[in-house]
Amino acid sequence: FGSSDCSPCRDVNCPFATMALDFLKEAMPWTTKKSTASEKEDERMRFSPEQYQAVTASLSAGAVAAGSIAVYTWMQVGNLNSALQIGPSISVIVTIISAYAAFGTKRSWETALTRNPADGYYVCKEPGRPLNDSGRYTDWIVTVPLLLIELVVVMDLPSDESNSLITRLAIAAVIMIATGYPGEQNESVKIRMFWFCVSTIPFLYIVNSLVTEMGASSERQPANVQSLLLAGRTLTVISWMTYPLIYVAKGFGLEGPNAVVFEQVAYTVADIIAKGIFGMLIWAIAVVKSNEADALAAA
């Protein structure tokens, strides 16, 4: 053990040492050598006018859609039975946050790029990606647990069952978003897929809870509410399935400007469905249950 030659990892041909070093370099890109000025210039992404407009238009649509739904739902909350106002009120918070995040991302996108008058292409002012996804993940780590709480609250379950579901689903949602973020920020396919697998565990737990536990609870609801609850759970599962597909797109050859445009447009569309349309379903469920409660009170 005293000889410096006895350690297998000192051998440059040691496969384990090579694999470990490669993994650390990809997981911690700041440890690698910095690019020169000319290399950095070449690394700047260039977007065609069509690509630039696609991202700008989608983010604008996301902000307008979420904001409009927030205003409409907020104006209708007061018409509901007081016991059923919590779910739609949470929906208002979710869509306001979503609208603000989309607007902020749009501003960041426009600020990060400058138009080259020579060819009309939009070039990043700094090397690397034009957008940091920290804002989108900050949005998700707040709104995703709230989306699940919306659905549980509007079902009006017994308090012990409701509290248990809310706690477990909210914790799983936070873990899912938090473990997905490191992979989103890393360009390495191996690192990205590693964090994808980690974040998939709480994701599958949430989907299973929506299908099994909440499915059984839905059967105890009034008949005219069951179809709406089924639509809400189905919409949640289907819309949420799009996020991991977008996440792993880079593992199948999508890179550079095309990857940025695809991610921003696809994530925005998924957010409109998962938050905006889902919020309208929550409001519809609350309206039906509110009308029934008022009818029973009048009788």
C-alpha positions in Angstrom: 0.0 0.0 0.0 3.0 2.3 0.3 3.8 2.2 -3.4 2.3 4.7 -5.7 2.1 2.1 -8.4 -0.3 -0.2 -6.5 -3.4 1.9 -7.0 -5.4 0.6 -10.1 -6.8 4.1 -10.6 -3.4 5.5 -11.3 -3.3 3.5 -14.5 -4.4 5.7 -17.4 -6.0 2.6 -19.0 -8.2 1.9 -16.0 -11.8 1.9 -17.3 -13.4 2.6 -13.9 -11.2 5.7 -13.4 -12.0 6.9 -16.9 -15.7 6.4 -16.5 -15.7 8.2 -13.1 -13.8 11.2 -14.4 -16.0 11.5 -17.5 -19.1 11.4 -15.3 -17.8 14.1 -12.9 -16.7 16.3 -15.8 -20.2 16.1 -17.3 -22.0 16.6 -14.0 -19.7 19.5 -13.1 -19.0 21.4 -16.3 -17.4 24.3 -14.5 -14.4 22.1 -13.8 -13.5 21.9 -17.5 -11.3 24.3 -19.4 -12.9 27.5 -20.4 -13.4 28.3 -24.1 -11.4 31.0 -25.8 -13.1 34.2 -27.0 -13.2 32.9 -30.6 -14.6 29.5 -29.5 -17.3 31.2 -27.4 -18.3 33.3 -30.4 -18.8 30.1 -32.4 -20.9 28.6 -29.6 -23.5 31.3 -29.7 -26.8 29.9 -30.9 -28.5 31.4 -34.0 -32.2 31.3 -34.5 -34.1 31.8 -37.8 -36.9 34.5 -37.8 -39.4 31.7 -37.9 -37.9 30.0 -34.8 -37.7 33.3 -32.9 -41.4 34.1 -33.7 -42.5 30.6 -32.8 -41.1 30.9 -29.3 -42.3 34.5 -28.9 -45.8 33.7 -30.0 -46.2 30.6 -27.9 -45.0 32.3 -24.7 -47.3 35.3 -25.5 -50.2 32.8 -26.0 -49.3 31.0 -22.8 -49.3 34.3 -20.8 -52.6 35.5 -22.3 -54.4 32.2 -21.9 -53.4 31.7 -18.3 -54.2 35.4 -17.4 -57.6 35.2 -19.1 -58.5 32.1 -17.3 -57.3 33.5 -14.0 -59.5 36.6 -14.4 -62.6 34.7 -15.5 -62.3 32.2 -12.6 -61.7 34.9 -10.1 -64.9 36.7 -11.2 -66.9 33.5 -10.9 -65.6 32.3 -7.5 -68.1 34.5 -5.6 -71.0 32.8 -7.2 -70.1 29.4 -5.8 -71.2 27.9 -2.5 -68.7 29.1 0.1 -67.6 25.5 0.9 -66.6 25.0 -2.7 -64.6 28.2 -3.4 -61.2 26.8 -2.3 -60.5 24.7 -5.4 -61.3 27.4 -8.0 -59.4 30.0 -5.8 -56.3 27.8 -5.9 -56.8 27.6 -9.7 -56.7 31.4 -9.8 -53.3 31.4 -8.0 -51.9 28.7 -10.3 -52.9 30.5 -13.5 -51.6 33.9 -12.3 -48.3 32.3 -11.5 -48.3 30.6 -14.9 -49.1 33.8 -16.7 -46.3 35.7 -14.9 -43.8 33.0 -15.6 -44.7 32.9 -19.3 -44.4 36.6 -19.5 -41.1 36.6 -17.7 -39.7 33.9 -19.9 -40.8 35.9 -23.0 -39.0 39.0 -21.8 -35.9 36.9 -21.0 -36.0 35.4 -24.5 -36.3 38.8 -26.2 -33.5 40.3 -24.1 -31.1 37.3 -24.6 -31.1 37.6 -28.4 -30.2 40.3 -30.9 -31.1 40.5 -34.6 -28.3 40.3 -37.1 -29.4 42.8 -39.9 -27.1 41.0 -42.4 -29.2 37.8 -42.6 -32.1 38.4 -40.3 -31.1 35.7 -37.8 -31.3 36.2 -34.1 -28.1 35.6 -32.3 -27.5 35.0 -28.5 -25.7 37.9 -26.9 -23.8 35.4 -24.7 -22.5 31.9 -25.4 -24.7 28.9 -24.4 -28.5 28.6 -24.1 -30.5 31.8 -24.5 -32.9 30.9 -21.7 -32.4 29.6 -18.1 -35.1 27.3 -17.1 -34.9 28.2 -13.4 -37.9 30.5 -13.8 -40.1 27.7 -15.3 -39.0 25.2 -12.6 -39.7 27.8 -9.9 -43.2 28.1 -11.4 -43.6 24.3 -11.4 -42.4 23.6 -7.9 -45.2 25.9 -6.6 -48.0 25.2 -9.1 -47.7 21.4 -9.6 -48.5 20.6 -5.9 -51.3 23.2 -6.1 -52.8 21.5 -9.1 -53.0 18.3 -7.2 -54.5 20.0 -4.2 -57.1 21.6 -6.4 -58.4 18.2 -7.5 -58.4 16.8 -4.0 -60.1 19.8 -2.5 -62.9 20.0 -5.1 -63.8 16.3 -4.4 -64.8 17.4 -0.9 -63.5 14.1 0.7 -63.5 13.4 4.4 -60.8 15.5 6.1 -58.5 12.6 7.2 -58.5 11.2 3.7 -58.1 14.6 2.1 -55.3 15.6 4.3 -53.4 12.4 3.7 -53.7 12.6 -0.1 -52.7 16.3 -0.2 -49.6 15.7 2.0 -48.4 12.7 0.0 -49.1 14.1 -3.4 -47.6 17.5 -2.6 -44.4 16.0 -1.3 -44.1 13.7 -4.3 -44.7 16.6 -6.7 -41.9 18.8 -5.0 -39.4 15.9 -5.2 -40.3 15.2 -8.8 -39.7 18.9 -9.9 -36.6 19.3 -7.7 -34.9 16.1 -9.1 -35.8 17.0 -12.7 -34.1 20.4 -12.6 -30.4 19.2 -12.5 -30.9 17.2 -15.6 -32.6 20.0 -17.4 -29.6 22.2 -16.9 -27.1 19.6 -18.1 -26.4 19.1 -21.8 -25.0 15.6 -21.2 -27.4 12.9 -22.3 -26.2 10.5 -19.6 -26.6 13.0 -16.8 -30.0 14.1 -18.2 -31.3 10.5 -18.3 -30.0 9.8 -14.8 -32.1 12.6 -13.3 -35.0 11.7 -15.6 -35.0 8.2 -14.0 -34.8 9.7 -10.5 -37.7 12.1 -11.1 -39.8 9.4 -12.8 -40.2 7.6 -9.4 -42.3 10.3 -7.7 -44.1 10.9 -11.1 -45.2 7.3 -11.3 -46.4 7.5 -7.7 -48.5 10.5 -8.4 -50.0 8.9 -11.5 -50.8 5.7 -9.6 -52.5 7.7 -6.9 -54.6 9.6 -9.4 -55.7 6.4 -11.1 -56.2 4.1 -8.1 -56.9 6.1 -4.8 -58.6 9.1 -6.4 -60.4 6.8 -8.8 -62.0 4.9 -5.9 -62.9 8.1 -4.1 -64.5 9.4 -7.3 -67.0 6.6 -7.3 -68.5 8.0 -4.1 -69.3 11.3 -5.8 -72.7 12.1 -7.4 -73.2 10.6 -10.9 -73.1 14.0 -12.7 -69.8 14.8 -11.0 -68.1 11.5 -11.6 -67.7 12.2 -15.4 -66.1 15.6 -14.7 -63.7 14.1 -12.1 -62.8 11.3 -14.5 -62.1 14.0 -17.2 -59.9 15.9 -14.7 -57.9 12.9 -13.7 -57.5 11.8 -17.3 -56.5 15.2 -18.5 -53.9 15.4 -15.6 -52.4 12.1 -16.5 -52.3 12.7 -20.3 -51.0 16.2 -20.1 -48.4 15.3 -17.5 -47.1 12.5 -19.7 -46.0 15.1 -22.2 -43.5 16.6 -19.9 -41.2 13.6 -19.6 -41.4 13.1 -23.4 -40.3 16.7 -23.9 -37.6 16.3 -21.2 -35.9 13.3 -22.9 -36.1 14.8 -26.4 -32.4 15.7 -26.3 -31.6 12.1 -25.8 -32.8 11.3 -29.3 -30.6 13.7 -31.3 -32.5 17.0 -30.8 -30.0 19.7 -30.0 -29.0 23.3 -30.5 -31.6 25.9 -31.6 -34.1 23.2 -32.6 -34.0 21.8 -29.1 -34.6 25.2 -27.5 -37.5 26.0 -29.7 -39.1 22.6 -29.3 -38.8 22.7 -25.5 -40.2 26.2 -25.1 -43.1 25.7 -27.5 -44.0 22.3 -26.2 -43.7 23.2 -22.5 -45.9 26.2 -23.0 -48.6 24.2 -24.8 -48.4 21.5 -22.0 -48.8 24.3 -19.4 -51.9 25.7 -21.0 -53.5 22.3 -21.0 -52.3 21.2 -17.5 -53.1 24.4 -15.8 -55.6 26.5 -17.8 -57.9 23.8 -19.2 -57.6 21.8 -16.0 -58.5 24.9 -14.0 -61.7 25.3 -16.0 -62.6 21.7 -15.3 -62.1 22.3 -11.6 -64.4 25.3 -11.9 -67.0 23.2 -13.7 -66.9 20.6 -11.0 -67.3 23.2 -8.3 -70.3 24.8 -10.2 -72.1 21.4 -10.4 -71.5 20.6 -6.7 -72.4 24.1 -5.7 -75.8 24.0 -7.5 -76.5 20.7 -5.8 -75.7 22.1 -2.4 -77.9 25.1 -3.0 -80.7 22.9 -4.2 -80.5 20.7 -1.0 -80.4 23.8 1.2 -83.5 25.3 -0.5 -85.4 22.0 -0.1 
